[in-house]
Amino acid sequence: MDKKNLEGKIDKRKGQVKEVGGVATDNRDWEAEGKLEQIKGNVKEGLGNLRQGIKDKLDELDGNKDENLPPGKP
């Protein structure tokens, strides 16, 4: 799991708590902050997924490169 995925999940959870707290206390500012933080978390999580996908693909391509070498060649 990429670091951004983890940060995104944390931001989403914090946003959910703020939103619920804002609704419970009738604090529109908190509610809006919570929704914004959830969006920020979704973006971070998406970036983390993209980064992880790129890393996985590069590792896959690097592994395929080694398999295509003739025997005895590093």
QUIKA-V280692 format. One record per pair of residues at least 24 apart in sequence whose ideal C-beta (glycine too) atoms are under 6 Angstrom apart, sorted by the first residue. I is the first residue (numbers start at 1). J is the second residue. If there is no record, write none. Layout:
i=I j=J
i=I j=J
//
This chain:
i=2 j=48
i=2 j=51
i=2 j=52
i=4 j=44
i=4 j=47
i=4 j=48
i=5 j=45
i=5 j=48
i=7 j=44
i=8 j=41
i=8 j=44
i=8 j=45
i=8 j=48
i=11 j=37
i=11 j=40
i=11 j=41
i=12 j=38
i=12 j=41
i=15 j=41
//
